[in-house]
Amino acid sequence: MTTVTTKNGSVLLEELELDLANGYVDDICKAIAAAEPKYTISRQRLMLQRPEGTLVLQKGDPLSKYEIKKNGPQIDWRTVFLIEYLGPLLIHTTLYMGQSIFYAAPAQEEISVTPRRTTVQINDTMPLGNLPKNCFHYWVIGGIMIAYPLYQPGYEHGYFKGLTEPMFLGPLLLIWLFAEVSNLMTHITLRNLRPVGTRVRNIPMGYGFNHVTCPNYFFEILGWIVLSLITGSLAVWFFTIVGAVQMYFWAVKKHKRYIKEFGDKYPRRRKILIPYII
């Protein structure tokens, strides 16, 4: 029997029957949600009490005694990604197609395009309070700040004009394509880490992962560096730097989690983000 209480000590489930040898966090979450509908699964945070401190539990871990902490309103990741990327897509399209409306000078025949990859995830949730910050990053920095000067008639590729010459532009576009395809491949690897119908968590291996913990972030940054060079836009450089810094912190966090979870099994020589460097 397991007792489930809230953080303030009130009892939610006094006697919960579990197979502690084979039970999982998911079983606890479902039982709590059934007993108290206001504690939906996405708003639960389970913690295991231990003498050395409190351990936040991940799905798939066997448990013995728990606490619950409300995480506040949540929003699923599919909705998050659609909202985040809808803004830049509309902003870039509107400013490019409406040059005669938003700019005093007539539209030019020359075209400058900033490619954007759209990604959709469907697992887990994010605190609703994080949405405004994320939308500011994509809508304002990645949208308005980049699009408005980039599509202005007469824009001449910023500070790196020579890089738009064919001898430079071709190789840069090949590097960008390499980064995007590599990013896709690493995401497919991450998607396949947990076999369908199982709770097994594996160490990511294979293309990219043999050198760094988060090759998806590395290839993402590489792609944006190429776009920054091609456009020569300070706004694109700013977006690239802000994104790279954020992805570095995410990579450090994930690297530490892998080491803690897999111990000596995790490749010690694997860097965090940049092969052979960081």
Buried (B, 14 or more C-beta within 10 A) or exposed (E): EBEBBBEEEEEBBEEBEBEEEEBBBEBBBEBBBEEBEEBBBBBBBBBBEEEEEEEEBEEEBBBEEBBBBEBEEBBBBEEBBEBBBBBBEEBBEBBBEEBEEBBEEEBBEEEBEBEBEEEEEEEEBBEEEEBEEBBEBBBBBBBBBBBBBBBBBEBEBBEBEEBBEEEBBEEBEEBBEBBBEBBBBBBEBEEEEBEEEEEEBEBBEEEBBEBBBBBBBBBBBBBBBBBBBBBBBBBBBBBBBEBBEEBBEEBBEBBEEBBEEEEEEBBEEBBBBBEEEE
